[in-house]
Amino acid sequence: MTIRVALAGAGAFGIKHLDGIKNIDGVEVVSLISRDLEKTKEVAAQYGIGHVGTELGDSLALKEVDAVILCTPTQMHARQAIACLQAGKHVQVEIPLADSLRGALEVAATQEQTGLVAMCGHTRRFNPSHQYVRQQIAAGKFNIQQMDVQTFFFRRSNMNALGQPRSWTDHLLWHHAAHTVDLFAYQCGSPIVKANAVQGPIHPTLGIAMDMSIQLKAANGAICTLSLSFNNDGPLGTFFRYIGDSATYIARYDDLFNGKEEKIDVSQVAVSMNGIELQDREFFAAIREGRAPNSAVAQVLPCYQVLHDLEQQLNAP
């Protein structure tokens, strides 16, 4: 059975998904939706996608569409994920699931009502680097004492990962911190029991804090220190240092190094060295097998509870 997919969002991340899906058998992208019709047509022509449009409803109206991948602005995620489920389509929504706890809970409730596959793109669960560390933990060879994480971008103007102007504002807490908050609890196999945050000044035009510091503690005693900035004029991205009882690991997306910066071969960890492709493979496998995927909406809800609690803390007078 071919799974026919609609993809919403032809920006930097939408293209990463299209590149990953090309390597997956039995999956065809049949519809591409994005705000800029001309740009959408260009991308669709490049990837051989037959249907283009500017409204998600155009894709949801297509009977042949089985599943939708949402790579749209954060503020739309919850509403669009619910619309997909109510239209009878499986859905994978890029991180974050929502920009509020209420939105995340509403998506989870709709998934439960429909019984369809609803997954959130918590990509760090799928990167071969982090999978390798997880396998070491599962084998009893490594235990996390501390994760030290830096999420650094240079976004003093509102640009996307391709250097193109954005029509919406990204968010350090609800988007970028979500990766680490979820990964920390996931790798520790232990819930977060303590969370603190401080933030720098609010940007006068973007209306968000450009710098943030977060501390987490898991029930098993492990701690996490997360520094986030949109002001960093240097190497961009998120860099994870796992400090454990038997080793130190540094994960840079799909690549892994030891504490001495010697590269670790993670090519045998999974069928691909591309975390986005592995994430998509899990989504389609869960649809085929009629099961909940890793990073199912219900599984990631604790992350959004922590983000909500941190937001309350940051907004307190």
C-alpha positions as CSV (number, residue, x, y, z in Angstrom):
1,M,0.0,0.0,0.0
2,T,1.3,3.4,-1.0
3,I,0.8,6.1,1.7
4,R,-0.1,9.3,0.0
5,V,1.0,12.4,1.9
6,A,0.2,16.1,1.8
7,L,2.9,18.5,3.1
8,A,2.1,21.9,4.4
9,G,5.0,24.4,4.4
10,A,7.5,24.6,1.5
11,G,10.1,26.4,3.6
12,A,13.5,25.1,5.0
13,F,12.0,22.3,7.0
14,G,9.4,21.2,4.5
15,I,12.2,20.7,2.0
16,K,14.1,18.6,4.6
17,H,11.1,16.3,4.8
18,L,10.8,16.1,1.0
19,D,14.4,15.1,0.8
20,G,14.0,12.4,3.5
21,I,10.7,11.0,2.0
22,K,12.5,10.5,-1.3
23,N,14.4,7.6,0.4
24,I,11.4,5.9,1.8
25,D,9.6,3.2,-0.2
26,G,5.9,3.1,-0.5
27,V,5.3,6.8,0.2
28,E,4.3,9.5,-2.3
29,V,3.9,13.2,-1.6
30,V,0.8,14.1,-3.7
31,S,0.0,17.6,-2.4
32,L,2.1,20.6,-1.4
33,I,0.6,23.7,0.4
34,S,2.4,26.9,1.2
35,R,1.5,30.6,1.4
36,D,3.5,31.7,-1.7
37,L,1.9,30.0,-4.7
38,E,4.7,30.7,-7.1
39,K,7.4,29.4,-4.8
40,T,5.2,26.4,-4.0
41,K,4.8,25.5,-7.7
42,E,8.6,25.7,-8.1
43,V,9.2,23.3,-5.2
44,A,6.4,21.0,-6.4
45,A,7.9,20.8,-9.9
46,Q,11.3,20.0,-8.4
47,Y,9.9,17.0,-6.4
48,G,7.3,15.9,-8.9
49,I,4.3,16.8,-6.7
50,G,1.0,17.0,-8.7
51,H,-1.2,19.2,-6.5
52,V,-0.3,22.6,-5.1
53,G,-2.3,25.2,-3.2
54,T,-2.2,27.9,-0.5
55,E,-4.7,26.5,2.0
56,L,-4.5,23.4,4.1
57,G,-8.2,22.7,3.4
58,D,-7.3,22.2,-0.3
59,S,-5.2,19.2,0.7
60,L,-7.6,17.9,3.3
61,A,-10.3,17.8,0.6
62,L,-8.3,15.3,-1.4
63,K,-9.7,11.8,-0.8
64,E,-6.4,10.2,-1.8
65,V,-4.5,11.9,1.0
66,D,-3.8,9.5,3.9
67,A,-1.5,11.6,6.0
68,V,-0.3,15.2,6.4
69,I,3.0,16.6,7.6
70,L,2.8,20.1,9.0
71,C,5.9,22.4,8.6
72,T,3.9,25.6,9.1
73,P,4.4,28.5,11.6
74,T,4.3,27.4,15.3
75,Q,1.1,29.4,16.0
76,M,-0.8,27.3,13.5
77,H,0.3,23.8,14.7
78,A,-2.4,22.9,17.2
79,R,-5.3,24.2,15.1
80,Q,-4.0,22.6,11.9
81,A,-3.2,19.2,13.6
82,I,-6.8,19.1,14.9
83,A,-8.2,19.9,11.4
84,C,-6.2,17.1,9.9
85,L,-7.4,14.6,12.5
86,Q,-11.0,15.7,12.1
87,A,-10.7,15.3,8.3
88,G,-9.7,11.6,8.9
89,K,-5.9,12.1,8.1
90,H,-3.0,10.9,10.1
91,V,-0.8,13.8,11.1
92,Q,2.8,14.6,11.9
93,V,3.3,18.1,13.2
94,E,6.8,19.6,13.3
95,I,8.0,20.7,16.7
96,P,6.4,22.3,18.7
97,L,3.1,20.6,19.0
98,A,1.6,23.9,20.2
99,D,2.5,27.2,21.6
100,S,0.4,26.6,24.8
101,L,-0.4,23.7,27.1
102,R,-4.1,24.1,26.2
103,G,-3.3,23.7,22.5
104,A,-1.3,20.5,23.1
105,L,-4.0,19.0,25.3
106,E,-6.6,19.7,22.6
107,V,-4.6,17.9,20.0
108,A,-4.1,14.9,22.3
109,A,-7.9,14.8,23.0
110,T,-8.7,14.9,19.3
111,Q,-6.2,12.1,18.6
112,E,-7.8,10.0,21.3
113,Q,-11.3,10.6,19.8
114,T,-10.2,9.7,16.3
115,G,-7.7,6.9,17.0
116,L,-5.5,8.2,14.1
117,V,-1.7,8.5,14.3
118,A,-0.7,11.9,15.6
119,M,3.0,12.5,16.0
120,C,5.2,15.5,16.9
121,G,8.6,16.0,15.3
122,H,10.8,15.8,18.3
123,T,13.7,15.0,16.0
124,R,16.3,14.5,18.7
125,R,14.7,11.2,19.6
126,F,15.6,10.1,16.1
127,N,19.1,11.5,15.4
128,P,21.6,8.6,15.2
129,S,23.8,10.5,17.7
130,H,21.1,10.6,20.4
131,Q,20.0,7.0,19.5
132,Y,23.5,5.8,20.1
133,V,23.6,7.4,23.6
134,R,20.2,5.9,24.3
135,Q,21.4,2.4,23.4
136,Q,24.4,2.9,25.7
137,I,22.0,3.8,28.5
138,A,19.7,0.8,27.7
139,A,22.7,-1.5,27.8
140,G,23.6,-0.3,31.3
141,K,26.9,1.2,30.0
142,F,26.2,4.9,30.6
143,N,24.1,7.0,33.0
144,I,23.6,10.7,32.5
145,Q,24.8,12.9,35.3
146,Q,24.3,16.2,33.5
147,M,23.3,17.4,30.0
148,D,24.8,20.7,29.1
149,V,23.0,22.1,26.0
150,Q,23.5,25.3,23.9
151,T,20.9,26.4,21.4
152,F,22.4,29.3,19.5
153,F,21.1,31.3,16.6
154,F,21.6,34.7,15.1
155,R,18.0,36.0,14.6
156,R,18.1,39.7,15.4
157,S,16.1,40.1,12.2
158,N,13.3,37.6,11.5
159,M,14.9,35.1,9.1
160,N,14.5,31.4,8.6
161,A,17.1,28.6,8.3
162,L,17.5,29.5,4.6
163,G,18.2,33.1,5.3
164,Q,14.8,34.2,4.0
165,P,12.4,36.6,5.7
166,R,9.9,35.0,8.0
167,S,6.2,36.0,8.2
168,W,6.0,34.8,11.8
169,T,8.1,34.9,15.0
170,D,10.0,31.9,16.3
171,H,10.2,31.3,20.1
172,L,13.1,30.2,22.3
173,L,10.8,28.5,24.9
174,W,8.0,26.9,22.9
175,H,10.1,25.8,20.0
176,H,13.8,25.5,20.8
177,A,13.6,24.6,24.4
178,A,11.0,21.9,23.6
179,H,13.7,19.8,21.9
180,T,15.9,19.7,25.0
181,V,13.1,19.4,27.6
182,D,11.7,16.4,25.8
183,L,15.1,14.8,25.1
184,F,16.3,15.1,28.7
185,A,13.4,13.3,30.2
186,Y,13.4,10.7,27.3
187,Q,17.0,9.9,27.7
188,C,16.9,9.8,31.5
189,G,13.8,7.6,31.4
190,S,12.7,9.8,34.3
191,P,10.2,12.7,34.6
192,I,11.3,16.2,35.1
193,V,10.6,17.2,38.7
194,K,12.2,20.6,38.9
195,A,12.5,23.4,36.3
196,N,13.7,27.0,36.5
197,A,14.1,29.7,33.9
198,V,15.4,33.3,33.6
199,Q,15.3,35.4,30.4
200,G,16.9,38.5,29.0
201,P,15.2,41.7,27.8
202,I,12.2,41.5,25.4
203,H,13.1,42.5,21.8
204,P,11.3,45.8,21.0
205,T,9.9,44.7,17.6
206,L,9.9,40.8,17.8
207,G,8.2,40.9,21.2
208,I,10.2,37.9,22.5
209,A,13.2,37.3,24.8
210,M,16.3,36.8,22.7
211,D,18.2,35.0,25.5
212,M,17.1,32.4,28.0
213,S,18.6,30.1,30.6
214,I,16.8,26.9,31.8
215,Q,17.7,24.4,34.6
216,L,16.0,21.0,34.8
217,K,16.2,18.1,37.3
218,A,14.9,14.6,36.7
219,A,13.4,12.4,39.3
220,N,16.5,10.1,39.1
221,G,18.8,13.0,40.1
222,A,20.2,13.9,36.6
223,I,20.4,17.6,35.8
224,C,20.3,19.7,32.6
225,T,21.6,23.2,31.9
226,L,20.2,24.8,28.8
227,S,21.4,28.1,27.3
228,L,19.4,29.6,24.4
229,S,20.1,32.7,22.4
230,F,19.0,34.4,19.2
231,N,21.9,36.9,19.6
232,N,24.9,34.5,19.0
233,D,27.0,35.6,16.0
234,G,28.9,32.3,15.7
235,P,28.3,28.6,15.1
236,L,24.5,28.1,14.8
237,G,22.5,25.2,16.0
238,T,22.0,23.1,19.1
239,F,24.9,21.3,20.7
240,F,24.4,18.6,23.4
241,R,27.1,17.5,25.9
242,Y,26.2,14.4,27.8
243,I,28.3,14.1,30.9
244,G,27.9,10.6,32.4
245,D,29.4,8.2,34.9
246,S,31.5,6.4,32.2
247,A,31.9,8.8,29.3
248,T,31.2,12.2,27.8
249,Y,29.4,12.5,24.5
250,I,28.9,15.6,22.3
251,A,26.0,15.4,19.9
252,R,25.8,17.8,16.9
253,Y,22.6,16.9,15.1
254,D,23.2,13.5,13.5
255,D,27.0,13.4,14.4
256,L,28.5,12.3,17.7
257,F,31.9,12.9,19.3
258,N,33.5,11.9,22.6
259,G,34.6,14.5,25.1
260,K,38.0,14.8,23.4
261,E,36.2,15.7,20.1
262,E,37.0,12.3,18.5
263,K,34.2,11.3,16.1
264,I,32.2,8.2,17.0
265,D,30.8,6.1,14.2
266,V,27.0,6.0,14.5
267,S,26.4,4.8,10.9
268,Q,25.2,1.4,12.1
269,V,22.7,2.8,14.6
270,A,19.8,3.1,12.1
271,V,19.0,2.7,8.4
272,S,19.9,6.3,7.7
273,M,22.2,9.1,9.0
274,N,19.4,11.6,8.6
275,G,17.3,12.3,11.7
276,I,14.4,13.8,9.7
277,E,14.2,10.8,7.4
278,L,14.2,8.5,10.5
279,Q,11.4,10.5,12.1
280,D,9.3,10.2,8.9
281,R,10.1,6.5,8.6
282,E,8.6,6.0,12.1
283,F,5.5,8.0,11.2
284,F,4.8,5.9,8.2
285,A,5.6,2.6,10.0
286,A,3.2,3.5,12.8
287,I,0.4,4.2,10.2
288,R,1.1,0.8,8.5
289,E,1.3,-1.1,11.7
290,G,-1.7,0.6,13.4
291,R,0.3,1.6,16.5
292,A,1.4,4.7,18.4
293,P,4.7,6.1,17.1
294,N,7.7,7.1,19.1
295,S,7.0,10.8,19.8
296,A,3.3,10.3,19.7
297,V,1.3,13.4,20.8
298,A,0.4,11.6,24.1
299,Q,4.0,10.8,24.8
300,V,5.3,14.3,24.5
301,L,2.6,16.0,26.6
302,P,4.9,16.1,29.7
303,C,7.3,18.3,27.8
304,Y,4.6,20.9,27.2
305,Q,3.5,20.8,30.8
306,V,7.1,21.8,31.8
307,L,7.2,24.6,29.1
308,H,3.9,25.9,30.5
309,D,5.2,25.9,34.0
310,L,8.4,27.7,32.9
311,E,6.3,30.3,31.0
312,Q,4.2,30.9,34.2
313,Q,7.5,31.4,36.1
314,L,8.9,33.8,33.5
315,N,5.7,35.8,33.3
316,A,5.3,36.1,37.1
317,P,5.7,39.7,38.3
